[in-house]
Amino acid sequence: MKLRCAVIEDFQSAATTVADWSSVTADVDVVTFTEHLGGTEEVAAALDEFDIVVTLRERVPFPAEVFARLPRLRLLIASGMRNSVIDFAAAEQHGVTVCGTASSSTPPVELTWALLLGLARSIVPEANGLRTDGPWQSTLGADLHGRTLGLLGLGKIGSRVAQVGRAFGMEVVAWSQNLTEERTKEVGTALAASREELLEAADFVSVHLALSERTRGLIGAAELARMRPTAYLVNTSRAAIVDQDALLAALRAGTIAGAGIDVFDTEPLPAGHPMRTAPRLLATPHLGYVSRANYATYYGQAVENIRAFLDGEPVRRIG
């Protein structure tokens, strides 16, 4: 009898089109879910007849309670090689193998600049004005050349964002808790003496840190108050690094010029959520990793992981 595989969070119905599943379809029936499953109860109910689950990034948590309610589950595959919402100890306790996939840093770099440029040149309001017979030019664009780009984090993504900033003729300064002058020189940026110094100096602040207990709530009301009223904040990293309520208050009060946000405390955002209508906000529905090439990697390697598991030699195990 065939095993059953659930592919969840397949919003674009892309999982079975960007990758070739023929190597496993003789042994596995694949079912895709194109809507968000919601909380623990809905996840457990929807997946209780599946032996394999392919999940996207960290949108659907797999705590111990979920594993306890999925007795058939034997293989869980998550895109990326890190996942903070899977209880790996519980997976092991319930005999579930957990595997990951590669993930490119290119798409979030590109989306960071899409948001930053969209903010700087008021692309959305100007485009909407044109399409609705509104005013012909209603904003003054913010220049990039000669301005300061402040990066919170200078890892794989932050360093590539820095390269693009320099290409625009920007002064680039970076800070994180463990960042060294040697690393900033290697990337070609300046090292800020502190988080506060970076926030006060930057015309554009972009977040590229991993979420940890040290970075959770790193940017709150006090930090946002240090930013210039003409400055913009971009976050394509993790929502919890920036206090959402404090950001909403700053946007409403106009104490910063605007924000470009791709990550949220609750995803998908509920209907009527204040982040959907906040002023001075350019928001996208967590598109940082969503590109055709990245999805081809996610689902192509998910198929490889399933085949290897069926052959008794799991690959890309995580946790």
Rosetta blueprint (number, residue, H / E / L):
1 M L
2 K L
3 L E
4 R E
5 C E
6 A E
7 V E
8 I L
9 E L
10 D L
11 F L
12 Q L
13 S L
14 A L
15 A L
16 T L
17 T L
18 V L
19 A L
20 D L
21 W L
22 S L
23 S L
24 V L
25 T L
26 A L
27 D L
28 V E
29 D E
30 V E
31 V E
32 T E
33 F L
34 T L
35 E L
36 H L
37 L L
38 G L
39 G L
40 T H
41 E H
42 E H
43 V H
44 A H
45 A H
46 A H
47 L H
48 D L
49 E L
50 F L
51 D L
52 I E
53 V E
54 V E
55 T E
56 L L
57 R L
58 E L
59 R L
60 V L
61 P L
62 F E
63 P L
64 A H
65 E H
66 V H
67 F H
68 A H
69 R L
70 L L
71 P L
72 R L
73 L L
74 R L
75 L E
76 L E
77 I E
78 A E
79 S L
80 G L
81 M L
82 R L
83 N L
84 S L
85 V L
86 I E
87 D L
88 F H
89 A H
90 A H
91 A H
92 E H
93 Q H
94 H L
95 G L
96 V L
97 T E
98 V E
99 C E
100 G L
101 T L
102 A L
103 S L
104 S L
105 S L
106 T H
107 P H
108 P H
109 V H
110 E H
111 L H
112 T H
113 W H
114 A H
115 L H
116 L H
117 L H
118 G H
119 L H
120 A H
121 R L
122 S L
123 I H
124 V H
125 P H
126 E H
127 A H
128 N H
129 G H
130 L H
131 R H
132 T L
133 D L
134 G L
135 P L
136 W L
137 Q L
138 S L
139 T L
140 L L
141 G L
142 A L
143 D L
144 L L
145 H L
146 G L
147 R L
148 T E
149 L E
150 G E
151 L E
152 L E
153 G L
154 L L
155 G L
156 K H
157 I H
158 G H
159 S H
160 R H
161 V H
162 A H
163 Q H
164 V H
165 G H
166 R H
167 A H
168 F L
169 G L
170 M L
171 E E
172 V E
173 V E
174 A E
175 W E
176 S L
177 Q L
178 N L
179 L L
180 T L
181 E H
182 E H
183 R H
184 T H
185 K H
186 E H
187 V H
188 G L
189 T L
190 A E
191 L E
192 A L
193 A L
194 S L
195 R H
196 E H
197 E H
198 L H
199 L H
200 E H
201 A H
202 A L
203 D L
204 F E
205 V E
206 S E
207 V E
208 H L
209 L L
210 A L
211 L L
212 S L
213 E L
214 R L
215 T L
216 R L
217 G L
218 L L
219 I E
220 G L
221 A H
222 A H
223 E H
224 L H
225 A H
226 R H
227 M L
228 R L
229 P L
230 T L
231 A L
232 Y E
233 L E
234 V E
235 N E
236 T L
237 S L
238 R L
239 A H
240 A H
241 I H
242 V E
243 D L
244 Q H
245 D H
246 A H
247 L H
248 L H
249 A H
250 A H
251 L H
252 R H
253 A H
254 G L
255 T L
256 I L
257 A L
258 G E
259 A E
260 G E
261 I E
262 D L
263 V L
264 F L
265 D L
266 T L
267 E L
268 P L
269 L L
270 P L
271 A L
272 G L
273 H L
274 P H
275 M H
276 R H
277 T L
278 A L
279 P L
280 R L
281 L E
282 L E
283 A E
284 T L
285 P L
286 H L
287 L L
288 G L
289 Y L
290 V L
291 S L
292 R H
293 A H
294 N H
295 Y H
296 A H
297 T H
298 Y H
299 Y H
300 G H
301 Q H
302 A H
303 V H
304 E H
305 N H
306 I H
307 R H
308 A H
309 F H
310 L H
311 D L
312 G L
313 E L
314 P L
315 V L
316 R L
317 R E
318 I L
319 G L
